[in-house]
Amino acid sequence: MTTEEKLERFQKYCLENARVRSANMLDEYTQALEKTFEEHQADAHRRADMQIKAETQKIQKDINKSYELTRRWNMAAVITDGSAVLGLGDIGPEAGMPVMEGKCALFKKFGDVDAFPICIDSHDTDEIVNTAYLISKSFGGINLEDIAAPQCFEVERRLKEMCDIPVFHDDQHGTAVVVCAALLNAVKLTGKKMGELKIVINGDGAAGTAIAKLILKMNFGEVIVCGLYGMLSRDMEDLNPARRELANITNPRMLRGDVREALKGADVLVGVSAPGVITRDMVAGMNDGIVFAMANPVPEIMPEEALAGGAKVVGTGRSDYHNQINNVLVFPGIFKGALKAHARAITDEMKEAAARAVASIVSDEELSSEYIIPSIFDSRVADAVAAEVEKFANK
């Protein structure tokens, strides 16, 4: 064997020996690293378990800590039984689910609130109330949605008594707040005087009832509510409890007659009833009328007809006309503010503050008959509402 061959053989031996030793060292290093990682992972799990246990014990001692240590502070339940979904009526929980999902999307888009759709397969008041109550500890607030009147009043009342979080029926109170916001600016624009208005509400369901109560709370003036039977009056017999309560606080002169009679000399009409039930000549009998015709998708009177009848300001629930009076201006900000404040209820003062916040977005320079309420896409609205609601929640 030549010297070159010996050197080549020695080189191969050294390289193979080095490769084997390197492989062994790498295996040992890998095993050591894996062991260290497993120990670190186990330690991290132990620490996490200890932290979770400690936080759980904190919540057990003080349930208010759940707002700090969990996502509860920004979570709302959107609850329905599917009995009064949009204009579709009683379509059931499954068919109501897309609408509830849409509502949750609006909560997130406009208020950055994490909302969850919950559709209950029952029309029994006890079952709805108990189901909502039993899951209420997982949420910071409950938004009741599309539950038919008069059952909705009982469901909301009982849940407010039982729960330690805000319970808000948007079909009632969201509508009332946005109507009052629009009305504040309409009154300012027309020069009418607060406290002296004659206001006719056509529709005595959930929305009409809440609108009447908030209008009275904010001292706009006299309120007359009309239903299928005409003007609601406290001297009527055979009224259900909800209508009896409403009759006792409205129509102080106990006037009788239909909506046509009620509108004579009226300053304001708020329609939450049915398509086409108001005519041009009815509007002509008003006192420079403010007309909010909010039945959807077809209002009580089309805006052009109301204007032709002499209305000074017209609003609807539709997006293809000026002055869209839509709840989405209200509920995202109300919940955002109430959740941030860890409020236990949404009070009349908070609703009034929300209405004034929405109205304030429209400046005096911008205010006109075609712009009494901000666009639903105005990014300022939810934060303005939330700030005012939070302020009054802490009073």
Steps between C-alpha positions, in 0.01 A plus 500: 500500500644829394531802722221676307268202552581488870427873532173463305395206719586691815306801378189289431531341844527838669204638307282198577599510865423872513162443330406228750612707797315807364184294448524365855557846639205635299277219629607571856443872450158441343396271783620751758318781318179298479524416868557865587207604280273239660602618846444863399163412345395311809610793716309742278189283528540488877537878511198546271294261710603686813410834338163371381434356845597828664280702262213258545530536877503879463175485300352258753568752778390802294286432192570851371853377424345302213488828307877544541621143466274369222351629174165550671555877508447520122249219439128539433233237439250570222195297603181428306220247484440581133144619567518847338791500256510816291176515302485121467324423827536171685753311287665300778852489643672333204368748244574783741865402529625691190342819631662450841835434333456824308426682824818361652699615196364852550601492868856416396522732200367813668573444870779240506279296734526120485139387466366145478166391347284283724171374355270334755257237377211600723230766525444426868589805707639297791724295271632807316570685825663203674716413199624857467562530872692172526750609234519863610816451709695443178416846363527867586159584355189354336336641189148366453399492137185433298283367784134573441296743710360488762719206605815704444403738783471215750820332384697822533347596834577167660852478363577850626391390846699176491824594321789712624586612145324739259195358321396706198217427257625683193168487315363713782775716635736525205211624290395745770849645535557553127153654456568744784839586350337586168219685675743720696650630178165525319364715783810720489471539122129587495514733799233308689510520879597208721226412745224644279486244219204281413650165403303215345648151499326263263567149629466377857735204487846465652659788309206738537483439875870569558496807273209647694674446833830655394331796328316571825818454704678755279205741529423553132131550571163326492492146360205321342539136398277345234436135428244303304229629736602864460641728769601317816334648808503413868118485507504200266411158633644156424857621448785256558753602770745653252236713330348592837837634616539695175147640519564629850791721390377624158205690353438713812187657347357152431426582137324236293502424129729354234847607390353750254331679789813476715716664233292816478729778620772253600865608483651155470404162357706193585386198303594151620203320356419388145551605137283768348278579798574875492383718212605835357187674629567372854842663489343817359293525820813508717673811633805525270546133564810301588433156354699189588343217300701198609315189388737286292548440217193707403434795734164630622532774238767545235724804562398677179134467597565634850691797359221565252261506796701778661740314730804709587725208595467135398694196616461128433678176578615469140849561365383634162351818651643780709491471880524125552389437858671171576580324828856427387578859595426406859546144624873453420595813694259433787646155557857620448455762772301277736749214470798729555333637813405150623148637531232285661215665310427741217304780661272766354776753565742295291244475217439875507876562499533269199227690311667832567838358394363384164328834443818692584689349206298726267637852540283812483667586170418161351145474633235502225171334414700233316758451775364477853680179595846367412564225252514149643852483358622806692789360703461768769161383619575183697787655695298811579209289625730270697671792674170652615354166606812417700487841666141455615557134594741613767259752653 
